[in-house]
Amino acid sequence: MKREQRLRAPADFRRVREFARSSWLHPLLVMYVAPTELNRVRRRLREAIGQRFGQLPLESDVVVAARPASAQASWDQLCGALDSLLARAEKRQ
């Protein structure tokens, strides 16, 4: 499994346990399954930002937060939104 496909943050593990639609028990393990829309958005944003890394404001820390509607957005819509925000940030520099 690729690193970007794995959950790493404690908040992600809590979210899966909290929102699990199903769980299965075994004497040795418990498996929880929760919808992955938010993690999918995070992976998509990470990819979109990686493709635009050279456009990020220099010498700045940047945080991009996904809003709930981004879970239903197409790739083109998500990239368009990111491009729009980057253009607005560039104008303020």
N, C-alpha and C positions, 0 to 999 in steps of 0.2 A: 504494500500500500504506500502510495506517495505521501510525503510529509504534508503537503497541502490538503490532503484528503482526511487527515487525522484530526481528531479533537485534541487540543492541548491546554486550553484555558480552563481553569476550574469552573468558571461561569458557564462554559459550554456543557460540561458534564452535569452541572446542576439543572440546566435547561432541559437536557434530554430526560433526566429522571423526573423532573416536574411535569413536563408536557408529554410524557410517553403515552401513546395510545394503546400500546401493548407491552407486556413483559412476560418473560418465561423464566421459570425457576428450574434449577438443577441442584443437586446436593453440593456441587462445587462452584457453580456460577449463577449469576442472574443477568439476563439480557433485557435491556430496555430499548424500545424503538419509538422515536419521536419524529414528527415531520421535520424536514431539513431545509425549509425555505430560507431561513435566516443564514444558515451556514452556506447555502448555495449562493446567496447574494454576496456574502463575504468573499467567497472564492472568485466569483465573477468580478467584483470590484478590485480585488488584488490583481487579477489578470489585466483588467482595463487600465489600472494605474501603472502597472509595470510597462505596458505598451506606451505610456505617455510620460514616463519618468523624466525625460529631458524637458518637459513643459512645466514641471513643478517649480514653484517659486524658489529661487536660490537662497541658501542660508536660512531656511525656514523649516519648522516642523509643520506637517500637514496632517489633519485628521479628517477623514471622510466617513460620515456616519450614514448608514442606510436607513431610510424611512420605510414604514410598513408597505407602502405601495410599490417599492422597488422589488419586492418578491414576485410580483406579477409582470414586471417590466421586461420587454424583450431586450436582447443584447444591444441592439441598435439604440433603443431608448435609454438604456443605462449609460452607454458610451456617449450619447448625445448630451445627457445631463451632466456627465463628468466634463465633457469638452466645454459646455456652457459655463460651468463653475470655474474651470481653469482660465477661460478667456476673461471672465469678470475679475478674477484675482490678478491676472496679468495687467489689466488696466489700472489697478490700484497701486502697482509697484512703481 
